[in-house]
Amino acid sequence: MFHRRPYALNQLSDNASASLARLSAIEGFSRALLVGIVPLVAFEILGSKERVSLVYLMAAILTVMVTLNISTLERILKRRRVVTLGGLFLIAAATFLFMQNSTLLSLGIGLRSAAASLFSVCLSLYIMDYIGKREFTRNESLRMQYAGIAWLVGPYLGITLYDKYAEFAPFLLSATAAFAMLTYFWYLHFSDDKVVIKAKSTAANPWKSVVRYSSQKRLRIAYGITLSRSCFWVVLFVYGPIYVIESGLPAWVAGLLLSGISALLFLSPVVRYFADKYGTRQVLIVGLIITGSSLIALGLIGTAQPIGIVFWVFGALGGVLLDVLGNIPFMRSVRPRERLAMTAVFSTWREGSELLTPALVSLVLLFAPFYFVYYILAIMHFMAAVKASYLPARL
């Protein structure tokens, strides 16, 4: 049975989804500007992929603790202030990363990731509180189109500004975009036609929430899908720019790669069409197989080669299918009364991937070449595809 829409939704304009999508795009643009710069700066300061992995691992530990306690933060601060805290984290992260200090590097990466987590959880809760279940696919498709603009422009612009003009420019622009996001958020909150309304969910003990989440099969499958997807993006956005440099190509190619694959988000309406026609489950399985196959190809290539960029792009195509639809199994399976508690647990897929991926890289590099990581992640995607087949056929 579909959860009945709250009456407050009737107070929203027809552009509610678009307003939330614009809010998400502005926040995404702030992060996209630095997404290609951060791993290159870390690689330059630290000197090896092993040390880069360790820094990202430490940052992810900080972030996962923040994410699991979002329900507590919301109870103390209220949801609108949690969003505000996320924006302030983005501004602080841009500042710390600009300093290019090895001590502040991990803190800057951690705050940036924590900001994304805080915003993602709160946005998901607003969507589930005030947008009907039948409209989740439409809303996510629209959100990905807006995100496509941010991530198409951001990575290439950021690296170009950093590499050819002024090093401080992308960091300043990132902080400015974070401030713009906060300004727009509070405008939505105070405007007559409110999109961001009072929270309807209630807080819960984070550790009990983990146990409760783990007991629900569909939620476990939803987590596995999003975790696999996110591990691919971590490998691409952290080690992809390093891959470009190691293959002998200039730094601007790394920015072009990250912006180019982000353009695939404009295929969101096509993904939505196939999901409506064939079912979300089937499209998710195809996306996982595409991404897993691309990782196998990268493993077969071995050490970084220019031809490997083709398979990064191919894998990103599967990643976009997962981006558009990856949250749908969770949103349609979670019980309304458990939304806040379960969303806080579900949203640790970001931190989970940022913990798992660098830890995996560090472990593999002790015994084997880096490209063995691709094989392990490919197996993870294929296993997630098998698990996804247990979801309802017309999810």
Backbone torsions as a table, in degrees:
resi	resn	phi	psi	omega
1	MET	NA	134.6	179.0
2	PHE	-77.6	139.1	178.6
3	HIS	-66.4	131.3	-180.0
4	ARG	-65.2	136.3	176.4
5	ARG	-62.0	138.7	174.3
6	PRO	-67.6	151.0	-178.8
7	TYR	-59.8	-31.7	-177.3
8	ALA	-58.7	-24.9	-180.0
9	LEU	-62.3	-30.1	179.0
10	ASN	-64.5	-18.4	179.4
11	GLN	-84.0	-10.6	-178.5
12	LEU	-83.6	152.0	176.2
13	SER	-77.4	170.2	176.8
14	ASP	-67.1	-13.1	-178.6
15	ASN	-95.3	16.9	-177.7
16	ALA	-57.0	-46.5	179.8
17	SER	-62.3	-40.3	-179.8
18	ALA	-65.2	-38.4	179.7
19	SER	-65.0	-43.6	177.7
20	LEU	-66.0	-36.3	178.7
21	ALA	-66.5	-40.8	177.7
22	ARG	-63.9	-41.2	178.3
23	LEU	-59.5	-44.4	179.6
24	SER	-64.8	-37.7	-178.4
25	ALA	-67.1	-40.3	179.6
26	ILE	-64.5	-43.7	177.3
27	GLU	-62.9	-41.6	179.1
28	GLY	-64.1	-36.7	179.3
29	PHE	-63.1	-38.4	177.8
30	SER	-59.5	-41.4	-179.9
31	ARG	-78.7	-35.2	-176.6
32	ALA	-64.0	-33.1	-179.8
33	LEU	-57.8	-32.8	-174.7
34	LEU	-106.0	-2.7	-171.0
35	VAL	-63.1	-34.7	178.7
36	GLY	-87.8	-21.2	-177.7
37	ILE	-79.0	-41.9	-173.2
38	VAL	-57.4	-49.9	179.8
39	PRO	-65.5	-33.2	178.5
40	LEU	-68.4	-41.4	176.8
41	VAL	-63.0	-44.9	179.9
42	ALA	-62.1	-41.4	-179.7
43	PHE	-65.6	-37.7	179.4
44	GLU	-69.4	-41.8	-177.5
45	ILE	-73.7	-42.4	-171.5
46	LEU	-92.4	-28.6	171.1
47	GLY	89.4	-6.9	179.7
48	SER	-155.9	155.6	178.2
49	LYS	-67.5	-29.6	178.5
50	GLU	-62.2	-45.9	-178.6
51	ARG	-71.8	-35.0	174.7
52	VAL	-60.7	-43.5	179.7
53	SER	-61.5	-40.0	-179.5
54	LEU	-64.3	-41.8	178.8
55	VAL	-63.0	-44.9	179.0
56	TYR	-65.1	-34.2	177.8
57	LEU	-64.6	-45.7	178.9
58	MET	-63.3	-40.1	179.1
59	ALA	-64.6	-38.9	-178.8
60	ALA	-67.6	-34.2	177.1
61	ILE	-61.6	-43.4	176.2
62	LEU	-59.6	-44.3	-174.6
63	THR	-69.2	-39.0	-177.6
64	VAL	-65.9	-32.2	176.7
65	MET	-67.8	-37.2	176.3
66	VAL	-65.5	-45.8	-175.4
67	THR	-63.8	-44.9	-178.7
68	LEU	-65.0	-19.4	-178.9
69	ASN	-107.8	18.5	178.5
70	ILE	-61.9	-37.7	179.7
71	SER	-61.0	-37.9	177.2
72	THR	-68.0	-42.2	177.8
73	LEU	-60.4	-41.5	-178.5
74	GLU	-66.6	-37.3	179.2
75	ARG	-65.0	-37.4	-177.7
76	ILE	-80.1	-43.7	-170.7
77	LEU	-102.4	-20.0	-170.2
78	LYS	77.8	151.3	-170.1
79	ARG	-60.8	-41.2	-177.4
80	ARG	-62.1	-32.2	179.2
81	ARG	-78.6	-26.1	174.3
82	VAL	-66.8	-41.8	175.0
83	VAL	-59.5	-43.1	178.5
84	THR	-61.2	-41.4	177.5
85	LEU	-60.6	-40.7	177.5
86	GLY	-60.7	-41.8	177.4
87	GLY	-63.4	-40.2	177.9
88	LEU	-66.5	-36.0	175.7
89	PHE	-60.4	-41.1	179.8
90	LEU	-62.3	-42.4	179.6
91	ILE	-64.6	-44.1	178.7
92	ALA	-64.6	-39.9	-179.5
93	ALA	-62.3	-43.7	179.0
94	ALA	-60.7	-38.7	179.4
95	THR	-65.2	-48.0	-178.0
96	PHE	-65.6	-40.5	-178.6
97	LEU	-67.9	-33.9	178.1
98	PHE	-62.6	-33.3	-178.4
99	MET	-65.9	-21.7	176.8
100	GLN	51.7	44.3	177.3
101	ASN	-103.5	133.8	-175.6
102	SER	-61.1	-31.4	179.9
103	THR	-73.0	-41.5	-177.5
104	LEU	-81.9	-14.1	-176.4
105	LEU	-59.5	-49.1	-178.9
106	SER	-63.9	-39.8	178.7
107	LEU	-64.5	-41.9	178.9
108	GLY	-63.0	-43.8	178.2
109	ILE	-64.3	-41.3	180.0
110	GLY	-64.8	-43.9	179.3
111	LEU	-64.8	-38.5	178.7
112	ARG	-63.2	-42.8	178.6
113	SER	-69.8	-40.2	178.2
114	ALA	-63.1	-37.8	177.8
115	ALA	-61.6	-44.6	178.7
116	ALA	-61.5	-39.7	-179.5
117	SER	-66.8	-46.7	179.3
118	LEU	-58.7	-45.6	-178.7
119	PHE	-66.6	-42.8	-177.6
120	SER	-62.3	-44.8	179.7
121	VAL	-62.6	-48.5	-177.4
122	CYS	-64.4	-41.0	179.0
123	LEU	-63.8	-43.7	178.7
124	SER	-60.0	-39.0	179.6
125	LEU	-67.6	-40.9	176.3
126	TYR	-61.4	-42.2	-180.0
127	ILE	-62.7	-47.4	-176.9
128	MET	-71.3	-29.4	178.5
129	ASP	-73.4	-34.4	-168.0
130	TYR	-127.2	6.4	174.7
131	ILE	-126.5	130.4	-175.3
132	GLY	-64.2	153.1	-177.4
133	LYS	-58.0	-36.5	-177.2
134	ARG	-67.6	-16.6	-177.5
135	GLU	-102.6	5.1	-178.4
136	PHE	-60.0	-44.6	-178.2
137	THR	-63.2	-43.5	178.1
138	ARG	-62.2	-43.9	-179.1
139	ASN	-64.0	-44.6	-179.1
140	GLU	-66.3	-37.3	177.0
141	SER	-62.1	-45.4	179.1
142	LEU	-64.3	-41.0	-179.6
143	ARG	-62.9	-39.3	179.1
144	MET	-67.5	-32.9	177.6
145	GLN	-65.5	-44.5	176.4
146	TYR	-64.5	-41.2	178.1
147	ALA	-62.7	-34.0	179.3
148	GLY	-57.8	-38.8	178.6
149	ILE	-63.5	-47.1	-178.2
150	ALA	-62.3	-44.6	-174.9
151	TRP	-84.8	-14.1	172.2
152	LEU	-73.2	-43.3	-176.0
153	VAL	-84.4	-43.5	-168.2
154	GLY	-56.6	-57.5	-174.5
155	PRO	-60.4	-46.1	-178.6
156	TYR	-67.8	-42.6	178.3
157	LEU	-60.8	-43.9	-178.3
158	GLY	-61.5	-49.3	-178.6
159	ILE	-67.9	-37.2	178.8
160	THR	-63.3	-46.1	178.3
161	LEU	-61.3	-42.6	-176.9
162	TYR	-69.2	-41.4	-171.8
163	ASP	-84.0	-32.2	-170.4
164	LYS	-115.9	-16.4	-175.4
165	TYR	-121.1	-104.1	-178.2
166	ALA	-116.8	129.7	-177.2
167	GLU	-61.2	-32.0	-176.9
168	PHE	-76.1	-19.0	-170.1
169	ALA	-58.9	-49.5	-178.7
170	PRO	-65.5	-32.3	179.0
171	PHE	-69.3	-41.6	177.2
172	LEU	-65.4	-42.3	-179.9
173	LEU	-66.1	-37.1	177.4
174	SER	-62.6	-45.6	178.1
175	ALA	-63.7	-38.7	178.9
176	THR	-64.4	-41.7	178.4
177	ALA	-63.7	-38.5	177.3
178	ALA	-62.7	-41.0	177.3
179	PHE	-65.4	-38.9	177.5
180	ALA	-63.4	-38.7	177.3
181	MET	-61.0	-45.1	179.2
182	LEU	-63.3	-40.5	178.9
183	THR	-62.3	-45.0	179.7
184	TYR	-66.9	-39.8	179.1
185	PHE	-59.3	-47.9	-178.7
186	TRP	-71.3	-27.3	172.3
187	TYR	-63.4	-44.9	178.2
188	LEU	-62.1	-37.5	-177.8
189	HIS	-66.8	-38.8	-174.8
190	PHE	-97.1	-8.7	-177.5
191	SER	-69.5	160.9	-179.5
192	ASP	-65.1	-38.0	-179.2
193	ASP	-97.7	76.8	-169.5
194	LYS	-70.8	135.0	171.3
195	VAL	-103.5	-40.9	178.9
196	VAL	-92.8	99.8	-174.0
197	ILE	-107.8	174.1	179.5
198	LYS	-54.8	136.7	-179.3
199	ALA	-62.1	143.4	178.9
200	LYS	-106.0	-15.0	-178.2
201	SER	-87.0	159.3	179.9
202	THR	-118.5	156.7	-176.2
203	ALA	-76.6	162.3	179.5
204	ALA	-149.3	162.8	177.6
205	ASN	-65.3	124.0	-173.4
206	PRO	-63.1	-36.2	-176.6
207	TRP	-74.7	-36.7	173.2
208	LYS	-64.4	-34.2	179.4
209	SER	-64.1	-38.0	179.1
210	VAL	-62.5	-44.4	179.1
211	VAL	-63.3	-45.7	179.8
212	ARG	-62.3	-43.1	179.6
213	TYR	-61.1	-45.2	-176.2
214	SER	-64.2	-21.5	-178.1
215	SER	-81.1	-6.8	-175.6
216	GLN	-109.1	115.5	-171.9
217	LYS	-58.5	-47.9	-176.7
218	ARG	-64.7	-35.7	178.6
219	LEU	-69.4	-34.5	175.8
220	ARG	-63.7	-42.8	178.7
221	ILE	-63.9	-42.8	178.8
222	ALA	-59.1	-40.4	180.0
223	TYR	-66.3	-42.1	179.8
224	GLY	-61.4	-38.7	178.9
225	ILE	-64.8	-49.6	-176.5
226	THR	-70.9	-33.3	177.2
227	LEU	-64.9	-44.3	178.5
228	SER	-61.1	-47.7	178.6
229	ARG	-55.8	-47.4	-175.7
230	SER	-68.3	-34.4	176.7
231	CYS	-61.3	-39.3	176.9
232	PHE	-61.6	-45.9	-178.4
233	TRP	-67.0	-34.7	176.6
234	VAL	-62.1	-46.8	179.0
235	VAL	-60.6	-42.5	-178.0
236	LEU	-68.8	-48.4	-173.3
237	PHE	-80.3	-22.6	177.6
238	VAL	-93.6	-50.3	-174.3
239	TYR	-96.9	-14.5	176.8
240	GLY	-59.5	-50.8	177.2
241	PRO	-59.7	-37.3	176.9
242	ILE	-66.3	-37.5	177.2
243	TYR	-58.4	-43.7	179.8
244	VAL	-60.5	-47.0	-179.4
245	ILE	-64.3	-43.2	-178.5
246	GLU	-67.8	-24.8	178.7
247	SER	-83.6	2.1	175.1
248	GLY	91.4	10.4	-178.8
249	LEU	-96.4	155.9	-178.9
250	PRO	-71.5	164.0	-175.3
251	ALA	-62.9	-32.5	-177.8
252	TRP	-64.0	-24.2	177.4
253	VAL	-66.0	-33.7	177.3
254	ALA	-62.7	-44.4	177.0
255	GLY	-63.4	-40.5	178.8
256	LEU	-64.5	-39.9	178.1
257	LEU	-60.4	-50.0	-176.6
258	LEU	-67.7	-37.9	176.8
259	SER	-70.9	-38.8	-178.5
260	GLY	-63.0	-44.5	180.0
261	ILE	-69.5	-27.1	177.3
262	SER	-68.1	-26.5	177.5
263	ALA	-63.2	-22.0	179.0
264	LEU	-64.4	-18.7	178.2
265	LEU	-63.9	-18.8	177.4
266	PHE	-71.6	-7.5	174.1
267	LEU	-81.6	4.3	-177.9
268	SER	-52.3	-43.8	178.0
269	PRO	-61.0	-34.6	177.9
270	VAL	-67.4	-42.4	177.7
271	VAL	-60.5	-44.2	178.7
272	ARG	-60.6	-40.2	179.4
273	TYR	-60.6	-48.0	-179.7
274	PHE	-66.2	-35.0	177.5
275	ALA	-65.3	-40.5	178.3
276	ASP	-66.9	-35.8	-175.8
277	LYS	-81.9	-43.5	-173.2
278	TYR	-109.4	-14.0	-179.4
279	GLY	105.2	142.9	-179.1
280	THR	-61.2	-40.0	-177.7
281	ARG	-57.9	-47.0	-177.2
282	GLN	-63.2	-40.9	-179.0
283	VAL	-68.7	-37.5	176.8
284	LEU	-61.7	-43.1	179.9
285	ILE	-62.2	-43.6	178.6
286	VAL	-61.0	-43.5	179.3
287	GLY	-60.3	-43.1	179.0
288	LEU	-64.9	-37.6	179.3
289	ILE	-68.7	-42.1	178.3
290	ILE	-60.2	-48.0	-177.8
291	THR	-65.5	-43.3	178.1
292	GLY	-61.4	-40.7	-179.5
293	SER	-65.3	-38.5	179.1
294	SER	-65.0	-37.0	178.4
295	LEU	-66.6	-38.2	175.6
296	ILE	-60.7	-43.7	-179.9
297	ALA	-62.1	-42.1	178.4
298	LEU	-63.5	-37.5	176.8
299	GLY	-64.3	-39.6	179.9
300	LEU	-67.8	-32.9	176.5
301	ILE	-66.1	-36.7	177.4
302	GLY	86.1	-125.2	-178.9
303	THR	-64.2	157.9	-172.5
304	ALA	-56.1	127.4	176.9
305	GLN	-136.2	147.7	178.8
306	PRO	-54.0	-34.2	-179.6
307	ILE	-62.8	-24.4	-179.4
308	GLY	-63.0	-25.0	-179.9
309	ILE	-61.2	-32.0	177.2
310	VAL	-58.8	-41.5	-177.5
311	PHE	-78.5	-26.2	170.2
312	TRP	-61.1	-44.0	-179.2
313	VAL	-67.3	-41.4	178.6
314	PHE	-61.5	-43.2	177.5
315	GLY	-64.2	-36.6	178.6
316	ALA	-63.2	-30.4	176.6
317	LEU	-61.5	-44.7	175.1
318	GLY	-65.4	-36.6	178.6
319	GLY	-62.7	-33.8	178.3
320	VAL	-68.1	-39.3	175.1
321	LEU	-57.0	-42.1	-179.4
322	LEU	-72.6	-33.6	178.9
323	ASP	-64.5	-44.7	-176.7
324	VAL	-68.0	-39.5	-171.6
325	LEU	-111.8	-6.6	-170.8
326	GLY	-61.2	-30.0	-178.8
327	ASN	-86.9	-11.8	-174.7
328	ILE	-62.2	-45.3	179.1
329	PRO	-56.3	-39.3	178.0
330	PHE	-67.9	-49.9	-175.1
331	MET	-61.2	-33.3	-178.5
332	ARG	-88.4	-10.1	-178.0
333	SER	-105.0	-25.8	-175.2
334	VAL	-71.5	141.2	177.2
335	ARG	-74.8	138.6	-176.9
336	PRO	-53.2	-40.7	-176.3
337	ARG	-72.0	-13.3	-177.6
338	GLU	-109.1	13.3	-171.6
339	ARG	-58.9	-49.8	-177.1
340	LEU	-63.1	-49.2	-177.0
341	ALA	-62.6	-46.7	-177.4
342	MET	-72.7	-33.1	178.5
343	THR	-66.2	-37.7	177.8
344	ALA	-61.4	-38.8	178.6
345	VAL	-73.2	-47.9	-178.4
346	PHE	-57.4	-38.9	-175.4
347	SER	-70.8	-7.2	175.1
348	THR	-74.0	0.3	174.9
349	TRP	-57.9	-33.7	179.2
350	ARG	-65.8	-51.0	-179.9
351	GLU	-68.4	-35.9	177.7
352	GLY	-58.3	-44.3	179.8
353	SER	-69.4	-35.7	-179.7
354	GLU	-76.1	-17.2	170.1
355	LEU	-85.7	-48.5	-173.5
356	LEU	-66.1	-46.0	-173.0
357	THR	-64.6	-53.0	178.0
358	PRO	-65.7	-32.1	176.7
359	ALA	-64.6	-41.1	178.4
360	LEU	-64.5	-43.2	178.9
361	VAL	-60.6	-46.7	-179.5
362	SER	-60.6	-41.1	-179.7
363	LEU	-68.1	-45.1	-178.8
364	VAL	-62.3	-41.6	-176.9
365	LEU	-66.6	-14.3	174.8
366	LEU	-73.4	-25.6	-171.7
367	PHE	-126.9	-18.2	-171.9
368	ALA	-151.8	168.5	176.0
369	PRO	-65.8	160.4	-176.4
370	PHE	-56.6	-36.6	-172.1
371	TYR	-66.1	-10.4	174.2
372	PHE	-66.7	-23.3	175.8
373	VAL	-58.6	-38.7	-179.0
374	TYR	-61.0	-41.1	180.0
375	TYR	-63.4	-43.6	-178.2
376	ILE	-64.2	-43.8	179.2
377	LEU	-67.6	-32.6	176.6
378	ALA	-62.9	-44.3	177.4
379	ILE	-59.8	-40.5	178.7
380	MET	-59.5	-42.6	179.6
381	HIS	-67.6	-40.7	179.6
382	PHE	-66.6	-37.5	176.6
383	MET	-65.1	-39.9	177.6
384	ALA	-63.8	-35.6	178.1
385	ALA	-64.0	-41.1	177.7
386	VAL	-63.2	-45.4	179.4
387	LYS	-63.0	-38.5	-179.7
388	ALA	-62.0	-25.3	179.6
389	SER	-66.7	-14.4	178.8
390	TYR	-87.3	-5.3	176.1
391	LEU	-73.0	159.3	178.0
392	PRO	-56.5	142.0	-175.2
393	ALA	-59.8	-38.9	179.6
394	ARG	-109.5	58.7	-177.5
395	LEU	-61.1	NA	NA
